């Protein structure tokens, strides 16, 4: 079992920045990849960014490339999502997901990000 806790969401003006954190606990040694997803009202949940733990290889949705950065701190068992140049269309609930080598998925509870003036 892997337990994930997100934090760092909030209200920010367009053009602003936020950093989301996802702290992992439990069977963290089994995690293969971690990712950030988001779900806006009335829309499907979508992948924002992911990072392979062993190689730090990253992947981004086209809509966030150049604005968002995913990173990890192994010492803190935490994955971050740095978000810059935020747009109103970035408004969503952001979820952290961990997948282990058995392809089992674990989700956090989500953190709300609102981009509005």
For each residue, the residues with C-beta under 8 A, 3 or more apart:
1: 26 27 106
2: 24 25 26 27 28 30 31 98 100 106
3: 24 25 26 106
4: 22 23 24 96 97 98 106 107 108
5: 22 23 25 108 109
6: 9 20 21 22 94 95 96 108 109 110 111
7: 20 21 23 111
8: 18 19 20 21 111
9: 6 18 20 94 111 112 113
10: 18 112 113 114
11: 114 116
12: 16 17 18 86 113 114 115
13: 16 115 116 117
14: 86 87 88 115 116 117
15: 85 86
16: 12 13 86 115
17: 12 82 83 84 85 86
18: 8 9 10 12 83 86 113
19: 8 80 81 82 83
20: 6 7 8 9 36 80 81 83 94 96 111 113
21: 6 7 8 78 79 80
22: 4 5 6 34 36 78 79 80 81 96 108
23: 4 5 7 76 77 78
24: 2 3 4 28 31 34 77 78 79 98
25: 2 3 5 28 77
26: 1 2 3
27: 1 2 30 31 100
28: 2 24 25 31 77
29:
30: 2 27 100 101 102
31: 2 24 27 28 34 53 98 99 100
32: 52 53 54 99 100 101
33: 50 51 52 53 98 99
34: 22 24 31 50 51 53 72 79 96 97 98 99
35: 47 48 49 50 51 70 96 97 99
36: 20 22 47 48 49 50 70 79 81 94 95 96 97
37: 45 46 47 48 94 95 96 97
38: 45 46 48 90 92 93 94 95 113
39: 43 44 45 46 92 93 95 110
40: 43 89 91 92 93
41:
42:
43: 39 40 46 92
44: 39
45: 37 38 39 95
46: 37 38 39 43 61
47: 35 36 37 50 59 61
48: 35 36 37 38 60 61 64 68 81 94
49: 35 36 58 59 60 61 64 68 69 70 81
50: 33 34 35 36 47 58 59 70
51: 33 34 35 56 57 58 59 70 71 72 79
52: 32 33 55 56 57 58
53: 31 32 33 34 56 72
54: 32
55: 52
56: 51 52 53 72
57: 51 52
58: 49 50 51 52 70
59: 47 49 50 51
60: 48 49 64 65 68 70
61: 46 47 48 49 64 65
62: 65
63: 89
64: 48 49 60 61 67 68 83 90
65: 60 61 62 68
66:
67: 64 83 84 85 86
68: 48 49 60 64 65 81 82 83 84
69: 49 80 81 82
70: 35 36 49 50 51 58 60 79 80 81 82
71: 51 79 80 82
72: 34 51 53 56 78 79 80
73: 76 77 78 79 80
74: 77
75:
76: 23 73
77: 23 24 25 28 73 74
78: 21 22 23 24 72 73
79: 21 22 24 34 36 51 70 71 72 73 96
80: 19 20 21 22 69 70 71 72 73
81: 19 20 22 36 48 49 68 69 70 94
82: 17 19 68 69 70 71
83: 17 18 19 20 64 67 68 86 90 113
84: 17 67 68
85: 15 17 67
86: 12 14 15 16 17 18 67 83 90 113 115
87: 14 90 115
88: 14 91 115 116
89: 40 63 115
90: 38 64 83 86 87 113 115
91: 40 88 113 114 115 116
92: 38 39 40 43 112 113
93: 38 39 40 110 111 112 113
94: 6 9 20 36 37 38 48 81 110 111 112 113
95: 6 36 37 38 39 45 107 108 109 110
96: 4 6 20 22 34 35 36 37 79 107 108
97: 4 34 35 36 37 105 106 107 108
98: 2 4 24 31 33 34 105 106
99: 31 32 33 34 35 103 104 105 106
100: 2 27 30 31 32 103 104 106
101: 30 32
102: 30
103: 99 100
104: 99 100
105: 97 98 99
106: 1 2 3 4 97 98 99 100
107: 4 95 96 97
108: 4 5 6 22 95 96 97 111
109: 5 6 95
110: 6 39 93 94 95
111: 6 7 8 9 20 93 94 108
112: 9 10 92 93 94
113: 9 10 12 18 20 38 83 86 90 91 92 93 94
114: 10 11 12 91
115: 12 13 14 16 86 87 88 89 90 91
116: 11 13 14 88 91
117: 13 14
